[in-house]
Amino acid sequence: MKKKMKSIAAFLLLPAMLVSLMSGCGPRITVMEDGTPGTPGTGGGQQADTAGGQEAAAAGSLAFANGTVLRMATGYNSVKTGLSFDAETAGEGITLADGKSYNAGELRPAWVEVQNTLGITFEDKYQGNSANKEFDYWKERLNEVDMVSGTALKLTEAGEAGTVVNIAEYLNMMPNFKAYLDANPIVRLSITGNTDTGAIYFSPYFDGVDDIERMPLMRVDWVEKLLNGEGAFTASASNTLGVVAYEPYMPTSGKVDVEVVTADGSGTETVTKNYDNVGNIIANMNAVTGAIDGVTAVNMLREYIDNAYFGYYGTNRADLFVGQNAAWDADELVALLRCVIANPQTLNGTDSVQGLFSREDDNNQRRVDMFRFAGTLFGVRGLESRQDYLYVGADGAMHDARMEEDTYQAMERMNAMAREGLISKAFMDMSSESSATYLENDLGFMHYDYNQTQTIYNETKLQEGEKYMAAMVPVARWYDGTNEDGVYMRFTESWRSVKTDGWGISKAGVGDNQDKLYAALALIDFAYSDKGRILMSYGPDAFIKTNADGSYVTFNFNGQQMPVVSDAAIAELWDKASGNYTNYARFYLGATLSFIKSQSFEYQCTHAVGQEGAGHISNAIAQGTIKHPALAVADNAWYTIVPSVLPTTSVENSTISGYTELTNRFNQQKDGENMLVNIITSGYTDPAIQNAQSAVETVSGAWSGKQYLAIKQDAWNRALAYYDTLS
């Protein structure tokens, strides 16, 4: 019998948590369901030695001595995002919105609160590295730390080698964490390191969960200047379009129906792209003899919108791209980009403007957002995968985007856009200029990124009347298995799930010291309690608005009542972090370093323009006009999100580590290099790769892609078999 899809609810929708009974003999700490401390020394749960995890679990108790020291080699990715204040952030002493002063080397507020609540003493050993490098630093000296940051892969490998604690042995002693995993079996699947034993070697990190992550962002006021209004577009000056390289992706004849949210957001309706009536805008532009100036390009696009959609958008043609009822596709975007770069005089009063750009030009971790966007534009799965370039096909099998021709054809289309000058100079030539000043200097039109951090520029960089906002996900042809010719719909693969970093417990560190072991387990469990999940997102109560009786002032967020940030904290966020919630939480509060991050705090810090655009997208998702992967084993396997970690064995991991060409050529790390990015900027420059077909052949064969995929497929099969036991 086919199992029903098991969806993952965001942590806001968790059932009420069980009471944590942490008690025992001696001066012990008891932490209640909401995370508040009970009376030390109460209760009398049995104890067991460190090796007796199962017996202790049966006893159902976690107890440790008050003041137990945990040596923490944990943080996010730099000295500015650890448990303790760094010298740069603290300076000669810093006073925060809680009225307290902090110095370099002292715990940040969230960790002071954890320490006081749980009765743990934290000793900060963090070296300020990424999870990958931090674990490498400690892996030969794990006896010196009790908890350590690491990638899920490295922590799992270490666990299988016997150097990291198997948390699963103690789940019955961790009621909050266990309740979350019981309610969300696919999360447990994502963190299971061994499907034979059900071992879990790290506590997962969710930077938000079950929600869209990246989205297109556009200068709305520019789109409106070019497309809205009665009559023809006119301008005193414009540029001439150069080389024509991009060819139509969408049909050139026939009709395509698209379901959209209505303009007022109250429901859905179907709009039709009628190519028989007006043709394809790219084909029309490409057919023009001679160069096209900016004015002509805009009027061609205006006429196309009027006729392809039978006047649906009226004189507010910009809504095709930036409205709640947007229905744009890749071809229409390319036509718009042509209009943008050909009309800088109208848009910014200069002779030059840039189309698509990335946030940081010399950071490969940001440059890869360009090929991620290509996947959204041209209907290619695996380019925003939670793990490498993998996705589950409609056939239920694991696929790798690096070994599919559609991937390279999408990069070829992006390269054609680049040759037309539609992608920024900063992206194409990292030494020519920087995109860092694009928005404030009216030089850049669009990029693909996180909404909250980028729409802050409406407050800090843009002038009155200028508007940088999230735009709707584009329409593309997706092959989800429901139609052999594909389905024209809006789909995003950029979906929040378990991240690939976490915190593990060092076996050599805790040794035979049960207090250390239980304190580390209690810390993880606390993060899933009501109090813990608020603290790990908002910081201590002093940063939250309260009523006269001390209770939280709350607001409705995704159907739940969540705390309101205090006025002092909001003011401080803008003063110290320029409105960037993530930086404020990590640099100053010590929150969102790991575990579960609620988007409710971030939402309150999002600029009104950011809330508007994200609201359009959220409404479209809620009404089903934007589809996305399910954090579940879905009935249609194509919609199943790939687990962030698959249960590969140490032998398999060792084998994969030998596939250096496959890893290095498709690197997504900051200092790495990525072949897909290179194809966008320069085309095929590797002698072994001349086109999409030869790329697939080379990756599959010479670069061991076929062997890599076979290993991942075996691991997926084991994961599915284990999943069937989690009912």
Secondary structure, 3 states (H helix, E strand, C coil): CCCCCCCCCCHHHCCCCCCCCCCCCCCECCECCCCCECCCCCCCCCCCCCCCHHHHHHHCCCCCECCEEEEEECECCCHHHECECCHHHHCCCEECCCCCEECCCCECHHHHHHHHHHCEEEEECCCCCCHHHHHHHHCCCHHHCCEEEEEHHHHHHHHHCCCECCHHHHHHHCHHHHHHHHHCHHHHHHHEEECCCCEECCEEEECCCCCECEEEEEEHHHHHHHHCCCCCCCCCCCCECCCCCCCCCCCCCCEEEEEEECCCCCCEEEEEEEHHHHCCHHHHHHCCCCCCEHHHHHHHHHHHHHHHCCCCCCCCCCHHHHCCCCCCEHHHHHHHHHHHHCCHHHHCCCCCCEEECCCCCCCHHHHCHHHHHHHHHHCCCCCCCCCCCEEECCCCCEEEHHHCHHHHHHHHHHHHHHHCCCECHHHHCCCCCCHHHCCCCCCEEEEEEEHHHHHCHHHHCCCCCCCEEECCCCEEEECCCCCCCCEEEEECCCECCEEEEEEEEEHHHHCCCHHHHHHHHHHHHHCCCHHHHHHHHHCCHHHECECCCCCECEEEECCEEEECECHHHHHHHHHHHCCCHHHHHHHHHCCCCCCECCHHHHHHHCCHHHHHHHHHHHHHHHCCCEECCECCCCCCHHHECCCCCCCCCHHHHHHHHCCHHHHHHECCCCCCCEHHHHHHHHCCCCCCCCCHHHHHHHHHCCCCHHHHHHHHHHHHHHHHHHHCCCC
